[in-house]
Structure formats: C-alpha cells, structure tokens
Amino acid sequence: MDKIPMTRSGFAALERELGELKSKERPAIIRQIAEAREHGDLSENAEYHAAREKQGFIEGRIKELESILSRAEQIDTTKLSGSVKFGAIVNLVDEDTDEERTYQIVGEAEADIERGLLNIRSPLARALIGKDVGDSVEVTTPGGQRSYEILAIRYE
C-alpha cells in the first residue's frame, strides 16, 4: 500500500478523532441502539433505524482512520527549510486583490482549506512546490486564472 504523507500535528489530530470515536461515540451509539430496542417493534422504530445508521457512519469512519493511520508517513517539518515543499507554511498575496493568505501544505487526509491546510495535490500547492520567496505562481481556479506572490515560507 502507498504511504500517506502527513504532518505530525495532522497525525495527532486523526489519532485524537479515532480515540474519541472508539471511547465515546461508539459506546454512546450502542447505548442508543439498546434503548431504542426496548421500545418494541423494530420495523417501525425510527430511533432504532437512525441509531443504526449513525453506527454505520461511525464504524466506517473508524475503519477509514485506522487505514490512514496505518499507512501514514509522518514528516517532521521542523527539520525542513528552503523552498516550498511538503509541510511549508506559505504566506501569499493575491496579485490582483492584494489579499494575503497563509496556507500550510499538508497531506490529503489532513487537508482543510477553511483552516488554511492545503492539500498537496491541489493545483495551488502543486504550483507552489519548489518556489521561493518573491516568486509568482499562476493557478487556474474555478473562478479563473489567479496570480499569487510568495511573501514568506516557514516550517514549524
């Protein structure tokens, strides 16, 4: 199986989520199913069916997280420096709007654009890889062509 690149903080966050699902969510849903069964006829018991559906989602997420974590390759970004690569925290300015943004380039499993965690496979991350402070990159987005200048690169 392919290794999944991941920052140490991303790995820790997924481990916390897995622990939460196993120690709190799973037992809670088992209790809900048991309580719903006590209400009688399961064929028309909406609480039972909703709890079973939620249980399916929880178990699916547990399996997904276990798979990701077993294949994760943690990369210590504190030992990196230089041009943009995996784990870089990049400050950019949109050359058209002068809007500044900061992104960290992370693995697919930990990406969350709203928190500034940019998937390494995204068009912007691919354009940034190998670039240095002062370089400009052009990216095709759903909203059209965008140009960004790299203001700073750091690794934590």
N, C-alpha and C positions, 0 to 999 in steps of 0.2 A: 504494500500500500504506500501511496505517496505521503511524505511528511507534510505537515501543515505548518508554515512559519507563523510564529506568534510571539508577541512581546511577553515579558514576564508578568506585567500587570494584566494583560489580556488573559493569560493562562490562569492567573489567580482569580480573576473575575468569573471565569467559566467554572472553576473549581468551587467557588462560593455558591454559584447558582445551582450546580449539581448537588452540593451538600444540602442546600435549602430544599430542593425538590425531594430528596431522599429522606431528610429528617423531619420536615414539616408538612410539605404539600401531600406527599404520598400517604402518610398516616391519616391526615385530615380527610382526604377523599375516601379512604377505606372506611372511616367512621361514618361519613355521609352516606355511603352506599349501604352500610349496615342499618342505619337509622331509616333510610328510605324503604328497605326491605320489610321493616317492621310495620309499614303502613299497609301491607296486604298486596293485592293483585299487582304484579309487576308489569303486566301488559299495558296498563293504563296509568302507571305511576310516573308522572313527569319528572319528579325529583330524582327518582332512581335512574331514569334514562339520561338526565342532564349530568348526574354524578358519574355515570359510566362513561359518558362522552368526555368529560373532563379528565377522568382517569386515563383514557386513551391518549389524550394530548400530553399529560404528564409523563406517562411511560415512554411515549415517543420522544419527548424532549430529553429524558434521562438517557435513552439509548443513543440519541444524536450526540449529546455532550460526552458520553463515555467514549464514543468513537472518535470524536475530535480530539479529546484529551489524550487518548492512547496514541494518536498519530502526530501530536503536537511536537514541534521542534522549537523550543524556547530560545530566543535570540537575546543575548544581553546587549541592549542598545547603549549601555553606559560605556562600553569599550569601543564604540564606533565614533568616527569623526570624518570630516571632509565633505565631499559632495553628497547629494541626496541619494539615500539608499533606504532599504527597509528599516523602519524604526525612527526615521528622521522626523523631527518636528519642524515644519517649514512655515515661515511667515511669508505670505504672498500679498501682493497688491494687484487688484484688477486694473489694468492699464486704461480701461475705458471709464470706469466709475470711481477710481481711486479708493474703492472699498478694500480694507485689509481683512485678511482671513488667516487663521492658523490651523494647519492640519498635521496630524501625525500619520505617517504611512504605516499601516498595520495589515495583518493577515485577514483573509476573508471572514473567518469565524468571529473576529472581534470588531469588525468594521461597524461604525455607527456615525453616519455623516452629521447628524444633529449634534453629536458630542465632539465633532472635529476629528473623528477616527476614519481615515480614508482607506478604502480597500486598495491593496497593492495592484489589483487587476483593473482598477478603474482607469478611464482614459487620462484623467488628470495626473494620477500617481505615475502611470507609465510615462507621461510626458516629462515629469519632474525627475525621474530616476537618472542619475549621472550628471545632473546640472549643478551649478554653483551659484553662490550669492551674486546678484547682478544680472544673471541670465534671464531671458524672457522665454516663455513657452506659449505655444498656441494650442488650444484644445477645442475640438468640436463637441459641443454640448447639444442637448435637445433644443436649447434656446438659441443656438447658432454658434459662431466662432467666438471664442474668448481668448484674450491675451493676459497673461499674468507675469509679473516680475518677482523674482525671488529676493526677499528682503533679508532673511536670516535663516540659518539652518543650525539646529542644535540637537543633541542627543542626550537623553536622560535615562 
